[in-house]
Amino acid sequence: MLMADDDVEDCMLATEAFEASGAAGAFSCVKDGIELMEYLSERVRSVAEELPGLILLDLNMPRKDGREALVEIKAEPALKHIPIVILTTSREGRDMTFTREAGANSFITKPDTFDEWVQIMKSLAQRWLAE
């Protein structure tokens, strides 16, 4: 699972919640859309590196936001199959509509408690990372 989010605390919370959820696999964070696209491009070019099984994407990030990254990923044949879950503080209907139309698989508003983070990670891993 790969998370793109400029909030360091949210990345730490998500990482700890992923571990606490008992989900199998690795969890990584990048801080914005530019790092996300570089990370994915490196893996597309590398035979040894696997693409993430799921991308958690924040919408509001500096340099390249989640909306731009979502559109780029879904336009790239080597990447468009990767499920993307929007994980953001936004509750805006227009964001939900835009991301659904752009190809996101789900839209989740960031939780308030660690237990809620764990439940989200557990649910996402069961839904998207189960083999």
A tleap script that builds the chain and sets N, CA, C and O, in Angstrom:
source leaprc.protein.ff14SB
mol = sequence {
  NMET LEU MET ALA ASP ASP ASP VAL GLU ASP
  CYS MET LEU ALA THR GLU ALA PHE GLU ALA
  SER GLY ALA ALA GLY ALA PHE SER CYS VAL
  LYS ASP GLY ILE GLU LEU MET GLU TYR LEU
  SER GLU ARG VAL ARG SER VAL ALA GLU GLU
  LEU PRO GLY LEU ILE LEU LEU ASP LEU ASN
  MET PRO ARG LYS ASP GLY ARG GLU ALA LEU
  VAL GLU ILE LYS ALA GLU PRO ALA LEU LYS
  HIE ILE PRO ILE VAL ILE LEU THR THR SER
  ARG GLU GLY ARG ASP MET THR PHE THR ARG
  GLU ALA GLY ALA ASN SER PHE ILE THR LYS
  PRO ASP THR PHE ASP GLU TRP VAL GLN ILE
  MET LYS SER LEU ALA GLN ARG TRP LEU ALA
  CGLU
}
set mol.1.N position { 0.852 -1.165 0.000 }
set mol.1.CA position { 0.000 0.000 0.000 }
set mol.1.C position { 0.901 1.231 0.000 }
set mol.1.O position { 1.897 1.284 0.721 }
set mol.2.N position { 0.545 2.204 -0.804 }
set mol.2.CA position { 1.311 3.436 -0.921 }
set mol.2.C position { 0.386 4.610 -0.633 }
set mol.2.O position { -0.702 4.709 -1.201 }
set mol.3.N position { 0.826 5.500 0.252 }
set mol.3.CA position { 0.040 6.679 0.608 }
set mol.3.C position { 0.774 7.932 0.142 }
set mol.3.O position { 1.972 8.088 0.375 }
set mol.4.N position { 0.038 8.819 -0.519 }
set mol.4.CA position { 0.578 10.120 -0.912 }
set mol.4.C position { -0.127 11.181 -0.076 }
set mol.4.O position { -1.324 11.416 -0.241 }
set mol.5.N position { 0.624 11.823 0.826 }
set mol.5.CA position { 0.043 12.801 1.743 }
set mol.5.C position { 1.153 13.686 2.278 }
set mol.5.O position { 2.191 13.185 2.711 }
set mol.6.N position { 0.949 14.986 2.253 }
set mol.6.CA position { 1.967 15.914 2.733 }
set mol.6.C position { 1.956 16.073 4.254 }
set mol.6.O position { 2.867 16.686 4.811 }
set mol.7.N position { 0.953 15.537 4.926 }
set mol.7.CA position { 0.857 15.635 6.384 }
set mol.7.C position { 1.649 14.486 7.010 }
set mol.7.O position { 1.233 13.329 6.953 }
set mol.8.N position { 2.798 14.820 7.610 }
set mol.8.CA position { 3.688 13.810 8.185 }
set mol.8.C position { 2.981 13.021 9.281 }
set mol.8.O position { 3.156 11.807 9.386 }
set mol.9.N position { 2.187 13.705 10.094 }
set mol.9.CA position { 1.468 13.015 11.172 }
set mol.9.C position { 0.474 11.997 10.620 }
set mol.9.O position { 0.351 10.894 11.154 }
set mol.10.N position { -0.239 12.366 9.546 }
set mol.10.CA position { -1.180 11.423 8.946 }
set mol.10.C position { -0.459 10.209 8.368 }
set mol.10.O position { -0.962 9.090 8.460 }
set mol.11.N position { 0.709 10.418 7.776 }
set mol.11.CA position { 1.494 9.288 7.257 }
set mol.11.C position { 1.946 8.381 8.396 }
set mol.11.O position { 1.912 7.157 8.268 }
set mol.12.N position { 2.372 8.982 9.516 }
set mol.12.CA position { 2.779 8.169 10.659 }
set mol.12.C position { 1.586 7.407 11.228 }
set mol.12.O position { 1.693 6.217 11.525 }
set mol.13.N position { 0.455 8.085 11.380 }
set mol.13.CA position { -0.753 7.431 11.879 }
set mol.13.C position { -1.166 6.275 10.970 }
set mol.13.O position { -1.468 5.181 11.446 }
set mol.14.N position { -1.176 6.521 9.682 }
set mol.14.CA position { -1.580 5.495 8.725 }
set mol.14.C position { -0.627 4.309 8.763 }
set mol.14.O position { -1.067 3.161 8.712 }
set mol.15.N position { 0.664 4.572 8.853 }
set mol.15.CA position { 1.659 3.504 8.916 }
set mol.15.C position { 1.451 2.653 10.167 }
set mol.15.O position { 1.435 1.425 10.096 }
set mol.16.N position { 1.291 3.319 11.315 }
set mol.16.CA position { 1.075 2.600 12.573 }
set mol.16.C position { -0.249 1.844 12.548 }
set mol.16.O position { -0.331 0.721 13.044 }
set mol.17.N position { -1.280 2.452 11.976 }
set mol.17.CA position { -2.592 1.800 11.897 }
set mol.17.C position { -2.530 0.582 10.972 }
set mol.17.O position { -3.151 -0.444 11.248 }
set mol.18.N position { -1.784 0.701 9.883 }
set mol.18.CA position { -1.621 -0.433 8.964 }
set mol.18.C position { -0.967 -1.604 9.702 }
set mol.18.O position { -1.416 -2.746 9.598 }
set mol.19.N position { 0.096 -1.305 10.448 }
set mol.19.CA position { 0.779 -2.350 11.217 }
set mol.19.C position { -0.148 -2.935 12.278 }
set mol.19.O position { -0.191 -4.152 12.456 }
set mol.20.N position { -0.891 -2.083 12.984 }
set mol.20.CA position { -1.799 -2.534 14.045 }
set mol.20.C position { -2.974 -3.343 13.491 }
set mol.20.O position { -3.560 -4.158 14.204 }
set mol.21.N position { -3.311 -3.122 12.241 }
set mol.21.CA position { -4.453 -3.817 11.637 }
set mol.21.C position { -4.152 -5.285 11.361 }
set mol.21.O position { -5.064 -6.087 11.159 }
set mol.22.N position { -2.868 -5.632 11.355 }
set mol.22.CA position { -2.485 -6.997 11.047 }
set mol.22.C position { -2.456 -7.306 9.558 }
set mol.22.O position { -2.302 -8.460 9.160 }
set mol.23.N position { -2.605 -6.277 8.739 }
set mol.23.CA position { -2.594 -6.464 7.285 }
set mol.23.C position { -1.216 -6.925 6.821 }
set mol.23.O position { -0.188 -6.500 7.348 }
set mol.24.N position { -1.222 -7.794 5.835 }
set mol.24.CA position { 0.036 -8.275 5.264 }
set mol.24.C position { 0.544 -7.269 4.240 }
set mol.24.O position { -0.235 -6.541 3.625 }
set mol.25.N position { 1.843 -7.242 4.071 }
set mol.25.CA position { 2.415 -6.377 3.051 }
set mol.25.C position { 3.117 -5.172 3.639 }
set mol.25.O position { 3.212 -5.007 4.855 }
set mol.26.N position { 3.601 -4.343 2.747 }
set mol.26.CA position { 4.363 -3.161 3.133 }
set mol.26.C position { 3.514 -1.909 2.981 }
set mol.26.O position { 2.572 -1.870 2.190 }
set mol.27.N position { 3.863 -0.889 3.751 }
set mol.27.CA position { 3.179 0.399 3.690 }
set mol.27.C position { 4.238 1.472 3.519 }
set mol.27.O position { 5.196 1.540 4.290 }
set mol.28.N position { 4.062 2.316 2.502 }
set mol.28.CA position { 5.014 3.400 2.241 }
set mol.28.C position { 4.267 4.709 2.068 }
set mol.28.O position { 3.086 4.734 1.723 }
set mol.29.N position { 4.992 5.811 2.320 }
set mol.29.CA position { 4.409 7.149 2.131 }
set mol.29.C position { 5.317 8.001 1.248 }
set mol.29.O position { 6.543 7.905 1.312 }
set mol.30.N position { 4.694 8.826 0.432 }
set mol.30.CA position { 5.377 9.882 -0.302 }
set mol.30.C position { 4.652 11.182 0.033 }
set mol.30.O position { 3.487 11.156 0.429 }
set mol.31.N position { 5.337 12.327 -0.124 }
set mol.31.CA position { 4.772 13.563 0.417 }
set mol.31.C position { 3.969 14.425 -0.552 }
set mol.31.O position { 3.353 15.405 -0.134 }
set mol.32.N position { 3.965 14.081 -1.823 }
set mol.32.CA position { 3.147 14.863 -2.764 }
set mol.32.C position { 3.007 14.120 -4.088 }
set mol.32.O position { 3.561 13.035 -4.271 }
set mol.33.N position { 2.265 14.717 -4.997 }
set mol.33.CA position { 2.007 14.084 -6.281 }
set mol.33.C position { 3.237 13.896 -7.142 }
set mol.33.O position { 3.309 12.945 -7.921 }
set mol.34.N position { 4.202 14.786 -7.016 }
set mol.34.CA position { 5.436 14.643 -7.796 }
set mol.34.C position { 6.208 13.415 -7.312 }
set mol.34.O position { 6.654 12.603 -8.122 }
set mol.35.N position { 6.365 13.278 -5.987 }
set mol.35.CA position { 7.048 12.092 -5.458 }
set mol.35.C position { 6.277 10.817 -5.801 }
set mol.35.O position { 6.882 9.782 -6.080 }
set mol.36.N position { 4.955 10.889 -5.782 }
set mol.36.CA position { 4.128 9.740 -6.130 }
set mol.36.C position { 4.416 9.290 -7.554 }
set mol.36.O position { 4.643 8.105 -7.801 }
set mol.37.N position { 4.406 10.231 -8.489 }
set mol.37.CA position { 4.623 9.874 -9.888 }
set mol.37.C position { 6.052 9.367 -10.115 }
set mol.37.O position { 6.264 8.459 -10.919 }
set mol.38.N position { 7.028 9.945 -9.417 }
set mol.38.CA position { 8.411 9.461 -9.529 }
set mol.38.C position { 8.522 8.035 -8.989 }
set mol.38.O position { 9.164 7.183 -9.605 }
set mol.39.N position { 7.903 7.778 -7.849 }
set mol.39.CA position { 7.895 6.442 -7.234 }
set mol.39.C position { 7.300 5.424 -8.212 }
set mol.39.O position { 7.875 4.361 -8.446 }
set mol.40.N position { 6.146 5.767 -8.774 }
set mol.40.CA position { 5.489 4.840 -9.702 }
set mol.40.C position { 6.295 4.655 -10.981 }
set mol.40.O position { 6.396 3.540 -11.493 }
set mol.41.N position { 6.864 5.730 -11.497 }
set mol.41.CA position { 7.674 5.636 -12.725 }
set mol.41.C position { 8.880 4.734 -12.527 }
set mol.41.O position { 9.218 3.943 -13.407 }
set mol.42.N position { 9.539 4.851 -11.362 }
set mol.42.CA position { 10.691 3.996 -11.067 }
set mol.42.C position { 10.283 2.524 -11.080 }
set mol.42.O position { 11.019 1.675 -11.584 }
set mol.43.N position { 9.118 2.228 -10.527 }
set mol.43.CA position { 8.669 0.839 -10.458 }
set mol.43.C position { 8.227 0.306 -11.815 }
set mol.43.O position { 8.373 -0.885 -12.089 }
set mol.44.N position { 7.700 1.156 -12.649 }
set mol.44.CA position { 7.328 0.726 -14.000 }
set mol.44.C position { 8.591 0.362 -14.781 }
set mol.44.O position { 8.600 -0.609 -15.538 }
set mol.45.N position { 9.654 1.143 -14.596 }
set mol.45.CA position { 10.911 0.898 -15.313 }
set mol.45.C position { 11.698 -0.284 -14.751 }
set mol.45.O position { 12.497 -0.888 -15.467 }
set mol.46.N position { 11.482 -0.623 -13.477 }
set mol.46.CA position { 12.251 -1.674 -12.815 }
set mol.46.C position { 11.540 -3.017 -12.916 }
set mol.46.O position { 10.336 -3.119 -12.680 }
set mol.47.N position { 12.290 -4.024 -13.263 }
set mol.47.CA position { 11.744 -5.375 -13.323 }
set mol.47.C position { 11.589 -5.934 -11.903 }
set mol.47.O position { 10.677 -6.717 -11.635 }
set mol.48.N position { 12.486 -5.527 -10.997 }
set mol.48.CA position { 12.524 -6.096 -9.648 }
set mol.48.C position { 11.485 -5.496 -8.701 }
set mol.48.O position { 11.063 -6.160 -7.754 }
set mol.49.N position { 11.074 -4.277 -8.937 }
set mol.49.CA position { 10.171 -3.586 -8.018 }
set mol.49.C position { 8.715 -3.789 -8.424 }
set mol.49.O position { 8.361 -3.685 -9.599 }
set mol.50.N position { 7.877 -4.081 -7.425 }
set mol.50.CA position { 6.446 -4.244 -7.683 }
set mol.50.C position { 5.723 -2.922 -7.548 }
set mol.50.O position { 6.113 -2.057 -6.763 }
set mol.51.N position { 4.669 -2.780 -8.320 }
set mol.51.CA position { 3.785 -1.628 -8.165 }
set mol.51.C position { 2.946 -1.834 -6.912 }
set mol.51.O position { 2.693 -2.972 -6.517 }
set mol.52.N position { 2.513 -0.751 -6.287 }
set mol.52.CA position { 1.669 -0.926 -5.101 }
set mol.52.C position { 0.333 -1.567 -5.465 }
set mol.52.O position { -0.182 -1.384 -6.568 }
set mol.53.N position { -0.215 -2.322 -4.515 }
set mol.53.CA position { -1.520 -2.946 -4.726 }
set mol.53.C position { -2.664 -1.980 -4.534 }
set mol.53.O position { -3.788 -2.243 -4.962 }
set mol.54.N position { -2.378 -0.848 -3.882 }
set mol.54.CA position { -3.381 0.171 -3.597 }
set mol.54.C position { -2.675 1.487 -3.341 }
set mol.54.O position { -1.615 1.522 -2.716 }
set mol.55.N position { -3.267 2.570 -3.826 }
set mol.55.CA position { -2.753 3.912 -3.546 }
set mol.55.C position { -3.799 4.663 -2.732 }
set mol.55.O position { -4.967 4.741 -3.113 }
set mol.56.N position { -3.353 5.217 -1.595 }
set mol.56.CA position { -4.183 6.126 -0.803 }
set mol.56.C position { -3.735 7.529 -1.177 }
set mol.56.O position { -2.555 7.862 -1.061 }
set mol.57.N position { -4.667 8.343 -1.622 }
set mol.57.CA position { -4.308 9.627 -2.219 }
set mol.57.C position { -5.020 10.783 -1.535 }
set mol.57.O position { -6.249 10.864 -1.532 }
set mol.58.N position { -4.221 11.679 -0.952 }
set mol.58.CA position { -4.757 12.919 -0.391 }
set mol.58.C position { -4.992 13.880 -1.558 }
set mol.58.O position { -4.261 13.856 -2.548 }
set mol.59.N position { -6.001 14.712 -1.434 }
set mol.59.CA position { -6.279 15.650 -2.530 }
set mol.59.C position { -5.466 16.929 -2.428 }
set mol.59.O position { -5.007 17.448 -3.446 }
set mol.60.N position { -5.281 17.442 -1.228 }
set mol.60.CA position { -4.672 18.756 -1.047 }
set mol.60.C position { -3.213 18.623 -0.631 }
set mol.60.O position { -2.894 18.492 0.551 }
set mol.61.N position { -2.328 18.660 -1.638 }
set mol.61.CA position { -0.890 18.577 -1.410 }
set mol.61.C position { -0.205 19.657 -2.231 }
set mol.61.O position { -0.733 20.096 -3.253 }
set mol.62.N position { 0.980 20.089 -1.782 }
set mol.62.CA position { 1.725 21.090 -2.567 }
set mol.62.C position { 2.336 20.475 -3.827 }
set mol.62.O position { 2.343 19.256 -4.000 }
set mol.63.N position { 2.828 21.310 -4.668 }
set mol.63.CA position { 3.504 20.971 -5.927 }
set mol.63.C position { 2.577 20.292 -6.917 }
set mol.63.O position { 2.289 20.867 -7.966 }
set mol.64.N position { 2.104 19.101 -6.625 }
set mol.64.CA position { 1.137 18.413 -7.489 }
set mol.64.C position { 0.115 17.791 -6.559 }
set mol.64.O position { 0.444 16.941 -5.731 }
set mol.65.N position { -1.132 18.223 -6.703 }
set mol.65.CA position { -2.152 17.715 -5.785 }
set mol.65.C position { -2.696 16.362 -6.231 }
set mol.65.O position { -2.355 15.860 -7.302 }
set mol.66.N position { -3.544 15.787 -5.393 }
set mol.66.CA position { -4.079 14.462 -5.664 }
set mol.66.C position { -4.960 14.390 -6.892 }
set mol.66.O position { -5.024 13.354 -7.553 }
set mol.67.N position { -5.643 15.486 -7.205 }
set mol.67.CA position { -6.500 15.495 -8.397 }
set mol.67.C position { -5.658 15.318 -9.652 }
set mol.67.O position { -5.988 14.523 -10.532 }
set mol.68.N position { -4.559 16.077 -9.718 }
set mol.68.CA position { -3.661 15.986 -10.871 }
set mol.68.C position { -3.023 14.595 -10.963 }
set mol.68.O position { -2.946 14.006 -12.041 }
set mol.69.N position { -2.571 14.082 -9.821 }
set mol.69.CA position { -1.932 12.760 -9.809 }
set mol.69.C position { -2.926 11.671 -10.223 }
set mol.69.O position { -2.569 10.758 -10.967 }
set mol.70.N position { -4.162 11.762 -9.749 }
set mol.70.CA position { -5.193 10.779 -10.113 }
set mol.70.C position { -5.399 10.740 -11.622 }
set mol.70.O position { -5.442 9.666 -12.222 }
set mol.71.N position { -5.524 11.904 -12.223 }
set mol.71.CA position { -5.732 11.981 -13.671 }
set mol.71.C position { -4.532 11.383 -14.415 }
set mol.71.O position { -4.709 10.645 -15.384 }
set mol.72.N position { -3.315 11.700 -13.963 }
set mol.72.CA position { -2.108 11.166 -14.610 }
set mol.72.C position { -2.030 9.645 -14.498 }
set mol.72.O position { -1.720 8.960 -15.472 }
set mol.73.N position { -2.310 9.124 -13.311 }
set mol.73.CA position { -2.231 7.673 -13.102 }
set mol.73.C position { -3.240 6.955 -13.986 }
set mol.73.O position { -2.904 5.959 -14.627 }
set mol.74.N position { -4.450 7.442 -14.025 }
set mol.74.CA position { -5.497 6.768 -14.803 }
set mol.74.C position { -5.288 6.922 -16.308 }
set mol.74.O position { -5.892 6.189 -17.091 }
set mol.75.N position { -4.439 7.869 -16.723 }
set mol.75.CA position { -4.138 8.040 -18.145 }
set mol.75.C position { -2.946 7.183 -18.585 }
set mol.75.O position { -2.688 7.035 -19.780 }
set mol.76.N position { -2.227 6.626 -17.616 }
set mol.76.CA position { -1.024 5.852 -17.920 }
set mol.76.C position { -1.364 4.356 -17.977 }
set mol.76.O position { -1.740 3.769 -16.963 }
set mol.77.N position { -1.232 3.736 -19.164 }
set mol.77.CA position { -1.606 2.324 -19.303 }
set mol.77.C position { -0.950 1.382 -18.287 }
set mol.77.O position { -1.587 0.428 -17.841 }
set mol.78.N position { 0.295 1.629 -17.921 }
set mol.78.CA position { 0.993 0.745 -16.985 }
set mol.78.C position { 0.532 0.928 -15.540 }
set mol.78.O position { 0.856 0.113 -14.676 }
set mol.79.N position { -0.225 1.996 -15.276 }
set mol.79.CA position { -0.625 2.306 -13.902 }
set mol.79.C position { -2.132 2.294 -13.668 }
set mol.79.O position { -2.582 2.150 -12.531 }
set mol.80.N position { -2.902 2.443 -14.724 }
set mol.80.CA position { -4.340 2.688 -14.553 }
set mol.80.C position { -5.093 1.566 -13.855 }
set mol.80.O position { -6.203 1.779 -13.368 }
set mol.81.N position { -4.501 0.359 -13.797 }
set mol.81.CA position { -5.153 -0.769 -13.123 }
set mol.81.C position { -5.054 -0.692 -11.593 }
set mol.81.O position { -5.787 -1.395 -10.896 }
set mol.82.N position { -4.161 0.148 -11.064 }
set mol.82.CA position { -3.955 0.235 -9.614 }
set mol.82.C position { -5.165 0.910 -8.973 }
set mol.82.O position { -5.524 2.020 -9.363 }
set mol.83.N position { -5.799 0.258 -7.997 }
set mol.83.CA position { -6.925 0.902 -7.317 }
set mol.83.C position { -6.452 2.121 -6.530 }
set mol.83.O position { -5.380 2.111 -5.926 }
set mol.84.N position { -7.267 3.163 -6.550 }
set mol.84.CA position { -6.943 4.395 -5.838 }
set mol.84.C position { -8.100 4.752 -4.914 }
set mol.84.O position { -9.250 4.866 -5.336 }
set mol.85.N position { -7.759 4.924 -3.643 }
set mol.85.CA position { -8.728 5.364 -2.651 }
set mol.85.C position { -8.330 6.770 -2.230 }
set mol.85.O position { -7.209 7.002 -1.776 }
set mol.86.N position { -9.251 7.695 -2.383 }
set mol.86.CA position { -9.017 9.062 -1.938 }
set mol.86.C position { -9.177 9.065 -0.422 }
set mol.86.O position { -10.208 8.637 0.095 }
set mol.87.N position { -8.162 9.546 0.293 }
set mol.87.CA position { -8.179 9.629 1.750 }
set mol.87.C position { -7.818 11.068 2.098 }
set mol.87.O position { -6.647 11.448 2.062 }
set mol.88.N position { -8.820 11.858 2.432 }
set mol.88.CA position { -8.641 13.295 2.526 }
set mol.88.C position { -9.495 13.900 3.632 }
set mol.88.O position { -10.387 13.245 4.171 }
set mol.89.N position { -9.214 15.143 3.959 }
set mol.89.CA position { -10.058 15.859 4.919 }
set mol.89.C position { -11.266 16.473 4.227 }
set mol.89.O position { -12.212 16.898 4.891 }
set mol.90.N position { -11.243 16.521 2.922 }
set mol.90.CA position { -12.332 17.139 2.162 }
set mol.90.C position { -13.646 16.392 2.356 }
set mol.90.O position { -13.688 15.162 2.397 }
set mol.91.N position { -14.701 17.163 2.471 }
set mol.91.CA position { -16.054 16.610 2.509 }
set mol.91.C position { -16.887 17.230 1.375 }
set mol.91.O position { -18.116 17.154 1.367 }
set mol.92.N position { -16.180 17.841 0.426 }
set mol.92.CA position { -16.831 18.554 -0.666 }
set mol.92.C position { -17.442 17.596 -1.689 }
set mol.92.O position { -16.780 16.675 -2.166 }
set mol.93.N position { -18.686 17.822 -2.011 }
set mol.93.CA position { -19.357 17.006 -3.017 }
set mol.93.C position { -18.661 17.059 -4.360 }
set mol.93.O position { -18.598 16.055 -5.070 }
set mol.94.N position { -18.137 18.227 -4.717 }
set mol.94.CA position { -17.466 18.357 -6.013 }
set mol.94.C position { -16.193 17.520 -6.069 }
set mol.94.O position { -15.834 17.010 -7.130 }
set mol.95.N position { -15.502 17.372 -4.924 }
set mol.95.CA position { -14.315 16.512 -4.885 }
set mol.95.C position { -14.720 15.051 -5.055 }
set mol.95.O position { -14.065 14.300 -5.778 }
set mol.96.N position { -15.792 14.654 -4.392 }
set mol.96.CA position { -16.273 13.274 -4.523 }
set mol.96.C position { -16.661 12.968 -5.965 }
set mol.96.O position { -16.324 11.912 -6.501 }
set mol.97.N position { -17.367 13.896 -6.578 }
set mol.97.CA position { -17.806 13.713 -7.963 }
set mol.97.C position { -16.606 13.667 -8.905 }
set mol.97.O position { -16.502 12.767 -9.738 }
set mol.98.N position { -15.704 14.634 -8.774 }
set mol.98.CA position { -14.530 14.699 -9.647 }
set mol.98.C position { -13.711 13.420 -9.560 }
set mol.98.O position { -13.357 12.838 -10.585 }
set mol.99.N position { -13.404 12.974 -8.328 }
set mol.99.CA position { -12.531 11.818 -8.187 }
set mol.99.C position { -13.197 10.540 -8.688 }
set mol.99.O position { -12.531 9.683 -9.269 }
set mol.100.N position { -14.490 10.407 -8.471 }
set mol.100.CA position { -15.210 9.225 -8.991 }
set mol.100.C position { -15.153 9.221 -10.513 }
set mol.100.O position { -14.864 8.193 -11.124 }
set mol.101.N position { -15.429 10.373 -11.125 }
set mol.101.CA position { -15.414 10.464 -12.585 }
set mol.101.C position { -14.007 10.281 -13.160 }
set mol.101.O position { -13.850 9.817 -14.290 }
set mol.102.N position { -12.988 10.646 -12.379 }
set mol.102.CA position { -11.595 10.510 -12.837 }
set mol.102.C position { -11.057 9.095 -12.636 }
set mol.102.O position { -9.954 8.786 -13.086 }
set mol.103.N position { -11.824 8.230 -11.963 }
set mol.103.CA position { -11.419 6.841 -11.860 }
set mol.103.C position { -11.047 6.338 -10.480 }
set mol.103.O position { -10.604 5.197 -10.349 }
set mol.104.N position { -11.213 7.161 -9.435 }
set mol.104.CA position { -10.922 6.676 -8.081 }
set mol.104.C position { -11.918 5.584 -7.710 }
set mol.104.O position { -13.078 5.618 -8.120 }
set mol.105.N position { -11.453 4.629 -6.938 }
set mol.105.CA position { -12.288 3.500 -6.547 }
set mol.105.C position { -13.134 3.772 -5.310 }
set mol.105.O position { -14.176 3.146 -5.117 }
set mol.106.N position { -12.687 4.703 -4.472 }
set mol.106.CA position { -13.416 5.012 -3.252 }
set mol.106.C position { -12.980 6.375 -2.732 }
set mol.106.O position { -11.934 6.896 -3.118 }
set mol.107.N position { -13.797 6.945 -1.850 }
set mol.107.CA position { -13.528 8.262 -1.260 }
set mol.107.C position { -13.787 8.140 0.228 }
set mol.107.O position { -14.907 7.844 0.645 }
set mol.108.N position { -12.750 8.367 1.039 }
set mol.108.CA position { -12.870 8.260 2.488 }
set mol.108.C position { -12.380 9.563 3.114 }
set mol.108.O position { -11.317 10.074 2.763 }
set mol.109.N position { -13.165 10.087 4.039 }
set mol.109.CA position { -12.728 11.249 4.805 }
set mol.109.C position { -11.845 10.746 5.941 }
set mol.109.O position { -12.176 9.761 6.601 }
set mol.110.N position { -10.724 11.421 6.168 }
set mol.110.CA position { -9.771 10.980 7.183 }
set mol.110.C position { -10.456 10.865 8.548 }
set mol.110.O position { -11.253 11.719 8.936 }
set mol.111.N position { -10.126 9.795 9.259 }
set mol.111.CA position { -10.745 9.560 10.567 }
set mol.111.C position { -10.176 10.470 11.655 }
set mol.111.O position { -9.152 11.128 11.471 }
set mol.112.N position { -10.868 10.486 12.787 }
set mol.112.CA position { -10.468 11.329 13.912 }
set mol.112.C position { -9.671 10.594 14.979 }
set mol.112.O position { -8.905 11.213 15.717 }
set mol.113.N position { -9.844 9.270 15.066 }
set mol.113.CA position { -9.172 8.519 16.126 }
set mol.113.C position { -8.279 7.435 15.529 }
set mol.113.O position { -8.449 7.024 14.381 }
set mol.114.N position { -7.319 6.983 16.345 }
set mol.114.CA position { -6.424 5.925 15.899 }
set mol.114.C position { -7.197 4.639 15.622 }
set mol.114.O position { -6.914 3.947 14.643 }
set mol.115.N position { -8.164 4.314 16.469 }
set mol.115.CA position { -8.969 3.104 16.251 }
set mol.115.C position { -9.683 3.150 14.899 }
set mol.115.O position { -9.791 2.132 14.215 }
set mol.116.N position { -10.166 4.322 14.522 }
set mol.116.CA position { -10.813 4.464 13.212 }
set mol.116.C position { -9.795 4.278 12.085 }
set mol.116.O position { -10.114 3.682 11.057 }
set mol.117.N position { -8.570 4.785 12.271 }
set mol.117.CA position { -7.502 4.571 11.288 }
set mol.117.C position { -7.242 3.071 11.122 }
set mol.117.O position { -7.111 2.577 10.002 }
set mol.118.N position { -7.169 2.357 12.243 }
set mol.118.CA position { -6.912 0.911 12.186 }
set mol.118.C position { -8.035 0.207 11.429 }
set mol.118.O position { -7.769 -0.646 10.583 }
set mol.119.N position { -9.281 0.553 11.724 }
set mol.119.CA position { -10.417 -0.079 11.041 }
set mol.119.C position { -10.376 0.194 9.536 }
set mol.119.O position { -10.650 -0.699 8.735 }
set mol.120.N position { -10.038 1.413 9.159 }
set mol.120.CA position { -9.944 1.752 7.736 }
set mol.120.C position { -8.842 0.927 7.073 }
set mol.120.O position { -9.048 0.367 5.996 }
set mol.121.N position { -7.674 0.851 7.712 }
set mol.121.CA position { -6.564 0.076 7.132 }
set mol.121.C position { -6.936 -1.395 7.002 }
set mol.121.O position { -6.637 -2.028 5.989 }
set mol.122.N position { -7.585 -1.938 8.020 }
set mol.122.CA position { -8.001 -3.340 7.987 }
set mol.122.C position { -8.981 -3.570 6.838 }
set mol.122.O position { -8.851 -4.532 6.081 }
set mol.123.N position { -9.945 -2.692 6.722 }
set mol.123.CA position { -10.954 -2.808 5.666 }
set mol.123.C position { -10.332 -2.674 4.278 }
set mol.123.O position { -10.649 -3.451 3.377 }
set mol.124.N position { -9.454 -1.699 4.106 }
set mol.124.CA position { -8.800 -1.497 2.810 }
set mol.124.C position { -7.936 -2.699 2.436 }
set mol.124.O position { -7.944 -3.146 1.290 }
set mol.125.N position { -7.196 -3.215 3.407 }
set mol.125.CA position { -6.338 -4.369 3.124 }
set mol.125.C position { -7.178 -5.581 2.736 }
set mol.125.O position { -6.827 -6.311 1.809 }
set mol.126.N position { -8.280 -5.795 3.440 }
set mol.126.CA position { -9.140 -6.934 3.109 }
set mol.126.C position { -9.750 -6.773 1.723 }
set mol.126.O position { -9.858 -7.743 0.973 }
set mol.127.N position { -10.142 -5.575 1.390 }
set mol.127.CA position { -10.815 -5.321 0.114 }
set mol.127.C position { -9.859 -5.318 -1.065 }
set mol.127.O position { -10.156 -5.896 -2.111 }
set mol.128.N position { -8.699 -4.662 -0.902 }
set mol.128.CA position { -7.833 -4.410 -2.049 }
set mol.128.C position { -6.548 -5.221 -2.084 }
set mol.128.O position { -5.956 -5.393 -3.149 }
set mol.129.N position { -6.106 -5.721 -0.935 }
set mol.129.CA position { -4.814 -6.406 -0.911 }
set mol.129.C position { -4.929 -7.893 -0.688 }
set mol.129.O position { -3.921 -8.598 -0.700 }
set mol.130.N position { -6.144 -8.390 -0.484 }
set mol.130.CA position { -6.330 -9.834 -0.278 }
set mol.130.C position { -5.912 -10.585 -1.529 }
set mol.130.O position { -6.239 -10.191 -2.649 }
set mol.131.N position { -5.192 -11.662 -1.322 }
set mol.131.CA position { -4.704 -12.415 -2.481 }
set mol.131.C position { -5.553 -13.600 -2.781 }
set mol.131.O position { -5.273 -14.336 -3.728 }
savepdb mol mol.pdb
quit
